[in-house]
Amino acid sequence: MTRVPAVLLRHRVTIEPNLGDGAYGPAYGPPATVRALVADRPQMIRTPDSRTIQATATVIAGPEIECPVGSRVTLPDGRATTALTVARHAAPGLPVPACTEVMCQ
């Protein structure tokens, strides 16, 4: 399986994985900075709980990132967003790269 070429991952984002709810609200894991490609554009999406909502950014990163829905994602411009949907793309045997797509609010 091939990966997204590193030359395409021009940005750096920080991901704090969602660990669930704690006594004081959402709990997040330790931050990890990863290389990614960020597209800042509004897009209507459907969340896993069937709500239609507007995403403000799309983050494309390598297939190994840990970013469950609800994770805090800090974009290159410093804006903190929330991961609305996470899709892992892979096509074993085909000449297309594997990646993870995160839609952020």
GINOR-V190170 format. One record per pair of residues at least 6 apart in sequence whose C-alpha atoms are under 7 Angstrom apart, sorted by the first residue. I is the first residue (numbers start at 0). J is the second residue. D is the distance in Angstrom with one decimal. If there is no record, write none. Layout:
I,J,D
I,J,D
This chain:
0,91,5.8
0,97,6.8
1,95,6.8
1,96,4.8
1,97,6.0
2,61,6.6
2,96,4.6
2,97,4.9
2,98,6.6
3,61,6.2
3,96,5.0
3,97,6.1
3,98,6.1
7,36,6.7
8,34,5.5
8,35,4.4
8,36,4.7
9,34,6.8
9,35,6.2
9,36,5.7
10,34,5.7
10,35,5.1
10,36,5.6
10,37,6.7
10,75,6.4
11,32,6.4
11,33,5.6
11,34,4.6
11,35,5.7
11,75,6.0
12,32,5.5
12,33,5.6
12,34,6.5
12,35,6.6
12,72,6.8
12,73,5.6
12,74,5.1
12,75,5.8
13,30,6.2
13,31,5.4
13,32,4.2
13,33,6.3
13,72,5.7
13,73,5.0
13,74,6.9
14,30,5.5
14,31,5.3
14,32,6.3
14,66,6.8
14,70,6.9
14,71,5.9
14,72,4.6
14,73,6.5
15,27,5.6
15,28,5.5
15,29,5.8
15,30,4.4
15,31,6.5
15,70,5.7
15,71,5.1
15,72,6.4
16,27,5.4
16,28,5.1
16,65,6.6
16,66,5.3
16,67,6.1
16,70,4.6
16,71,6.6
17,26,6.2
17,27,4.7
17,28,6.4
17,67,6.1
17,69,5.5
17,70,4.3
18,26,5.3
18,27,5.2
18,28,6.3
19,25,5.8
19,26,5.6
20,26,5.5
34,60,6.5
35,58,6.4
35,59,5.5
35,60,4.5
36,58,5.8
36,59,5.1
36,60,6.5
37,56,6.8
37,57,5.7
37,58,4.6
37,59,6.4
38,56,5.6
38,57,5.1
38,58,6.5
39,55,6.2
39,56,4.5
39,57,6.6
40,55,5.5
40,56,5.5
41,53,6.4
41,54,5.6
41,55,4.4
41,56,6.6
42,53,5.5
42,54,5.2
42,55,6.5
43,51,6.7
43,52,5.7
43,53,4.4
43,54,6.1
44,51,5.6
44,52,5.6
44,53,6.1
44,54,6.6
45,51,4.5
45,52,6.3
46,83,6.3
46,84,6.2
53,104,6.9
54,102,6.1
54,103,5.4
54,104,4.6
55,103,6.0
55,104,5.3
56,102,6.1
56,103,5.2
56,104,6.9
57,100,6.9
57,101,5.8
57,102,4.7
57,103,6.2
58,100,5.7
58,101,5.0
58,102,6.4
59,98,6.7
59,99,5.7
59,100,4.7
59,101,6.5
60,98,5.7
60,99,5.3
60,100,6.6
61,98,4.7
61,99,5.8
62,87,6.7
62,97,5.9
62,98,4.3
62,99,5.0
67,85,6.8
68,82,5.2
68,83,5.7
68,84,5.7
68,85,6.3
69,81,5.7
69,82,5.1
69,83,6.3
70,81,5.7
70,82,5.3
71,79,6.7
71,80,5.8
71,81,4.8
71,82,6.4
72,79,5.7
72,80,5.1
72,81,5.8
72,82,6.6
73,79,4.3
73,80,6.1
80,103,5.9
80,104,5.5
81,103,5.4
81,104,5.4
82,101,6.3
82,102,5.9
82,103,4.6
82,104,6.6
83,102,5.6
83,103,5.4
83,104,6.4
84,101,5.8
84,102,5.3
85,100,5.8
85,101,4.6
85,102,6.6
86,99,5.7
86,100,5.1
86,101,6.5
87,98,6.0
87,99,4.4
87,100,6.3
88,97,5.4
88,98,5.3
88,99,6.0
89,96,6.9
89,97,4.5
89,98,6.8
90,97,7.0
